Amino acid sequence: MTHSAPPAEGKTPAGDPGSDDDRTGRPGLLMGRPFGVPVFVSPSWFLVAVLVTIMFEGQANDVIDRPASYAVAFAYALLLYGSVFIHELSHAVTARVLGLPVRSVTLHILGGETSIGREAPTPGREFLIAFAGPLVNLVLAGLGLFAHAVLTLPDVALLLLEALTFANLLVGVFNLLPGLPLDGGRLVRAAVWKATGRSRSGAIFAGWVGRGVAIACLLAGAFLATYQTDGAGFGWLALLWSALVASFIWVGATQAIRAERVRDRIPLLSARRLARRATLVTADVPLAEAIRRAHEDHSGALVIVDHDGMPRGLVSEKAVTAIPPQRRPWISAGDLSRGIEDALTLPADITGDDLVTALRRAPASEYLLVEPDGRVYGVLAVTDVDRTFTGV
């Protein structure tokens, strides 16, 4: 139950190099777009739904006979993830109210995740977005306690109410644990950011605390696995689940720490320094000849120009490497090119955050770099930008 924002560790904010802007991959099944936010359900959720149904069926069977008890247990699994969905949607709605773009909400095996398009600009907004999810769960738990106190309900409804009240209380409290990637870690990050004036300090501190939380979760699972009363309990399941949660928290905390190191490199980015020299060819030139000219020029990219020398297309490096050498004389360079949209043409002097923003705005594998007078300077390949971030 987290919310995330770019850049991701090991990737430039432009996305997957070499994919052009084919970004059709989805984190799961699209279930709808409440408030304009795409909501996905990961296939792993169905596994959890089955496990929750099996584990809860024993309690349901105490108040209703089989096979109806399985239906009640499955209803609890749906209601439980309904609470998780409301938790994540609270993050999303709060972020949008505060002016931040929200990419998606995804429900998965460990709960859910809200993907936010960019970092909160102030510690106050970071705090509000992070606190919105646990707050909703604690409010739902409070409403459940109130309903339990004032309403007279059938046994089945009472069982579901009690289970959901406890689940929301547990989810709310767990997410307030003070370490990334949990919401409590975002609160710690916001507090340190406010105190120091540096978001980086807050993220690194909260990331290290998150690693501590991960170790604590693993130790707690090991304790529960060995502490059983009268042979009862799910010792092995407690250990497995705690290990899964601990690994999720550890990986998220580590990525948060590494992301700050990536962010430190952003001001050093220079399109001119990373550019590949380009060979200009017309669309009808055979690919083999275009490659020969590029080798002769010691260049690393091909740009398609018209007969007036105006750039019209970029030849995909990935497409070139996929063509066997024996076929290259029979394929024209223009066949492997894509048109140059305005967003794929960047000034050669663009640097730092401006460069990152331009790559995010129009994901692609190559960009044309031009001088102020319009002359072609070269081609910027996203693979080269990625190497700067990953240190390869």
N, C-alpha and C positions, 0 to 999 in steps of 0.2 A: 504494500500500500504506500506507494511513493509517487512523487512527481519528478520528472526529469526535464533537463534542458540541455541544449548543445553547448559546447562541442563534446562529442563522445570521444573516449580514449581511443587512440589509434586511428582516428579518422579525421580528415578535414571536414569542416561543416558543409563542404560541397556535396558530400555523400560518397557513394561507391565509385571509385575511379574506374573508368573503362565502361561504365554502364550507359554512357550518354545520359539522357534524362529519362531513361526508362526506370521509373520507380514504382512499379506496380505491385511490389511485394507487400503483403499485408500480414499483420501479426495474428490474424485469426478470422473468424466469421464476422462480417459486418452485421450488427443487430439493429442499427438505427442511428439517427443523428439528432438526439435531443439538444435543443439550444444550438443547433448547428455543429455539434461536436460528434465526430464519428466514434461509435462505440463498438469495439471488437471483443469477441470471446475466443480466447485461445483454445485449441483442442485439448490442452492439458486440463482445462476446467472440467471437462466431462469425466475425467479420471477422478478428480477431487469430488465431484458430485456423487459418483458411485461409492467412494470411500466414506463420505459423510453419511450417505444413506445407510450403508451397512453398519457403521458405528452407532448411529442414532436409533436404528431400528429396535434395539433392545429396550430402550427407554419408551419408545412408542408402543411396543408390545405390552408394556405394563398397563397401558390405558385403553388399548384397542387390539382386537384379535388380528392375526394374520389372515389374508394378505394385506388388509387395509393398513396395517402398521408400516408396510413398506412405502405406501403412498404418502403417509404422514411424514415418514423420514425423508422422503424425496422432497416433499413440500418444504421441510426445514432447510434442506440444502439450497433450494431456490431462494427462500427468504434470507438465508445467510448471505448469499452472494448478492441479493438485492441490497443488503446493508452495505456491502463492499462497494457496489455500484454507486449508491448514494454518497458514500465517502469520497470516491474518486470524482464524481460529478461535482461535488462541492468545491474540490480543488479547481476543476475546470471552469466552473461558473465564476468563482472568485477571481481567477486569473483574467478571464475575459472582461469582467467588470472593471478591473484595474488596468485594462488596455493591453494585455499580453495575448498573443495568438496561441490557440490551443490546437495541437495537431490531432490528438486522439485520446481516448480512454480505452484501456485494454484490461480485461479480466483474465487472470491466469491462475496457475497452480498455487501460487503463494498469496493470492489476493487480487491486487490490481495495480495499475500504473497509469498516471496521467502524463502525457508528453506535451510539454509547453515549448513553444517555438523559440523563445529566448529567455535569458535570465531576467529576473526581477531587477529593475533599475535602482531600487532603494531597499535597505534592510526592513523598513516598515512593510512594504508590499510583500517581500519574501516571507515575513512573519505571518501576515494575514492569509496568504495562499496556503502556507504549510499548516496553520492552525485550523483552517476551515474543515478539513476532513475529520480529525479526531473530535473536534467540537460537535459535529453532527452525530457521530457515534455516541458520544456521552449524552447528548440531548435525547437520542433515541432510547438509550438505556434508562434515563430518567423518566421518560414517558412510559416505558415498560413497567417500571416500579410503581408509577402512579396508577396505571391501569390495573396492575395486580392488586393494588390496595383498595380500589374503589369499585371494581367490576366483579360480578359473579359469572364465571365462564365455565363452559363444559370442559371436561378433563383434557380432551385433545387440544382445544384452544389454549387452555392454561399451560399445558406442557410446551407448546410452541412459543407462547409469550415468555415463559421463564427462560427457555433456551435462547431465544433471540435477545432478551435483555442481558443475559450473561455474555453472549457472544459480542454484542455491541460494546459492553463495558470492557471486555478483554481487548477487542480491536482498538478501541479508543486509547486505553492505557498503554498497550504495546506500542502503538505508533508514536506515543509521546516519549519513548525511550530516547535518550539524548545522543543519538549518533546517526550519521548518514549511512544508508540512503533513507532512513525512516523520517517521518515528519518531524519528530523531536529533534533529529539532527539538523533539519532546516531551521528550526527555532534557535538552536544553539548557534548555527552559522549566522543567523540574523543578529543575534545578541552580540557576538564577537565582532561582527561587521560594524554594528552601531558603535561599539566601544572603541574599536581601533581605526575605523574609517576605511578598512580594507576588506573587501569581500573575500580575497584570497586567504587572508589569515583565518577568517571564519570557516571557510570550506575545509582547509587543511586541518584545523583543530577538530571540527566536527567529524571529519573523515577518520582521524585517529581514534576519537571516542567511539565511532562506529565499529572499528576493529575490536575494541574492548567489549562492546555489546555483543558482537558475534561470538567471541570466546565465552562470554558469560552465558549466552544461549546454549552453546554446546555443552558446557559444564552442567547447566540446569537440566538438560535432556539426559545426560549421563546419570545424574542423581535420581531423576524420576524413573529411569530404566531399572535402577537397582532397588528403589524404595517401593515395595508393593505390600499391600495388606492382605493377609490370608490368601496369598497367591493370586490375587485379583489384579487387574490393571493391564495396560497395553505397554509393557516395558520396552519391547523392541520397537514398537511404533513411536513411542515418545522419543527414543534415541534417533530414529530415522528422521522424524519430522524436525527435531531440533537441529540435526546436522544439515538438513536442507535449508532451514531458515538461516542458520549460522553462515552457511556458504553464500547464500543470497546477500546477506548483510555485509560479509567480508568483501565480496566482489564489488558490491556497490560502493562501499567506503573506499576501496582501493582505486576504483575508477574515478571517484571524486577527487582524490589526491592527485592522481596522474593527470586529470583534466586541467588542474591548476598549473601543472608544469607545461602542458600543451599551451595553455592560455598565455603563459610567460613568453612563448615563442612568437605569438601573433605580431607584436610590434616589429619583430625582426623580418617579417615576410616582405619580400620585394618581388613584384612581377618581373621587373627588368632583370634581376639577378637570377631568377629561376627560369627565364625564358629559354626556349630552344630556337636556334637559328632556323629559319624557314626557307625552303626552296619554292619558288613560284612557278607553277606550270598551268597550262590550259587544260580544260576538262578532257580533251581528246587525246592527250599524251598517254601512251601505254604505261601501265603501272611499272613495268620493268625499267623503262627509260626514265620515268620519274624518280625511281629509287636510285638509278645510276647517277642522275644529276645531283640528288641529295648527298650521295656518298662523295661525289666530286666536290661539292660545296662544303662538306663536313657539317651538314645540317641535320637536325633531328626531327623535322616536320615538313609536311607538304601542304601548300596553300593553293587552292584552285583560283585562278584569275581569268578574267575575260581578255579579249584581244586588246583592250585599252589598258590592261594592267590593274584593273580594279578587282579586289578580292571578292570571290563569290562563294567559296566553300572551304571547308577544312576536311582533310583526309584523315580518317580514323586510324590511329596506329594499331588498335586492336583488330580492325578489319584487314589491314595490310598483312599483319603477321599470320592471319588465318588463311591467306591465299598461298598455296604451294608455289615455289619458284617457277616450275614449268608452266604454270597457268598465267603468270604475270604479264608475259608479252601480249596476251589476248584479252586483257581486261584494261579498260581505260582508268586513269586516276580519278576521273569524275564519277565513275560508278561507285567508288568507295567514299565519297564525300557527303557531307551534310551542309545545307545552306547556312550562311552566317547570319543569324538573327542579331538584332541590335544588342540584346543582352549578352551575347557571346563575344562582343567586341569591347575590349577593355583598353584603357590608356596604359601605355608601357610603364608609366611612373606610379601606378597605383600600388599602395603598400598597406600593411597592417590591417586594422579593422575594416577599412574600406574594401580591401581585397577580399577578406573573409565574407563580408556582407554581399559582395558581388557574386561570389561563388555560391552562396546560399540561395540567392535570388533566382539564379538560372543554373541548376545543376547540369553539368556536362563533363565530357572527358577531356576536351581541348577548348581553348579560348584563343581568339586572335588578339594580339597586342599591336597597337598602332601608336605612332608618334603623334604629337600635337598637330602636325601638318597633314596627317592622314596616311603617311607612309607605313607600310607593314614593318614592324620591328621583329616580330617572331611569334611563336606559339607557346602558350602556357599550358602544360599538361598537368592534370590533377594528380597523376602519379608522382610527379616531382614535388608538388605541394605536400602530399601525404608523407613523403620521405622526410620533409622538414619537420613535420609533427612527430613522426615516430622515431626519428633519429637513425633511420636505416641509411 
